[in-house]
Amino acid sequence: MKLYQRVALIIIVAYCIFHILVFFQIIPYTIVWGGKIKSISEMYILEGVALLIMLFIGAVVSMESRLVKTIFTAQTIKRILLIFAVFFILNTIGNLLAETIIEKCQAIVTLYLAIVFYKSSK
């Protein structure tokens, strides 16, 4: 496993923990999603989806780095990573436009992940 993949997996695990803490309201949901969440039920949906996506990304990166047995072809993994590279570029832009300083700071991390996913898709 390459160092950039290891760092990406550590970040993904940290994000999963973060989303779990928000989901269980240990961390206030007002600091995520650009400060736009209006209700607890909306937070549960958004955080649940975010957690599932992060778990899927972690699984794909683990498959790509051969940590776990792959269930996709190598070409499919590369395509998934390219899709997530684009998604994380858009997420970086969203973070820069967010109302909370915490999300603005996350732009650096999401940009790093976008670069790693792009690099891994080649």
N, C-alpha and C positions, 0 to 999 in steps of 0.2 A: 504494500500500500504506500502510495506516495504521500509526502508530507501535506500537500495541499488538500488531499482527500481526507486525511486524518483530521486536519483542522476543520474542514467542512462538516465532517461527522460530529465533531465536538460541538460545533455551533448548532447543528440540527438538533442534537440531544438537548442542548441548553434551551433552544426555542420550544421544544416539546415540553420540557419542565415548566417553562414560563407560561405556556398556554394552559397547562394543567392548573397552575397556580391562579391564573385569571379565571379559569372555568369554575374553580371552587371558591372564588372571591377572596382569596388570600391576598392577591394583588388586585387593586381596584380596576374595573373594566373601563373606567373613564380615561385611562392612559393609553388604550389601544384603539385600533381602527380609526385613527385620526380624531379621536374624541367624539365620534359621531353616533355611538351606540346610545339608544334611547331607553332601552328596557332590559331587564334581566333575561327575558325569553329570547330577545334578539342576540344578546351576548352568548347565550348557550348555543344557539345555532351557529353564529360566526366562529366562536372559539372551537366548537366541535369540528367544523369543517377545516379550520386552520390546523388543528391537531392531526386530523386524518391526512391532510396534504403533507404535513411535515413528516409524519410516520412513513408515508409512501415515498417521499423523497429520500429519507434515510435508508429505506429498503433498497431503492434503486442505486444509490451511491454505494451501499454495501455490496450489491450484486456486481456493480461495475468494478469495484476494487477487489472482488473475489473473496470477500469476508463471509458471505453466505452463498448458498447454491442459487444460481440464477434460474428464474422461471421465464425469462424473456431471452430472445436472441440478442446478440451483441448489437446488431443494427437497431433493434427496438429500444434498447437501453440508451443508445446514442441519440435517438430521436426524442425520447422522453427527456433526456438531459438538455437537449437543445430547446425544447418547449419550455422547460423550467428556467433556462437561462433568459429567455425572452420575458417570461412571467416575472422573474426577479428584477430585471431591468425596469419593468413597469412598476413593480413594488418599490424600487428605489426612488423613482420619481414621485410616487405617492407618499413615501416617507418624507421626502424633502418638502412636500406641500402640506404635511400634517400640521395640526394645531399644537401638538404636544412636543416638547423638546426631546423627550425620550424617543419618540418615533423619528424625529429628524436625525438624531444620532445613529439610529439603526440603519440609516441609508448607507453607511460605510460597510456594515456587515452584509446587507443584502446585495450591495454591489460586488463585494468579495465573492459571495455565493454565486452570483450571476456569472462572474468570470470563471470560477471553478467549473460550473456546469457547462459553460461554453467550451472551455478547454478540454473537459472530459468527453464532450460530444464529438470531438474530432478524431 
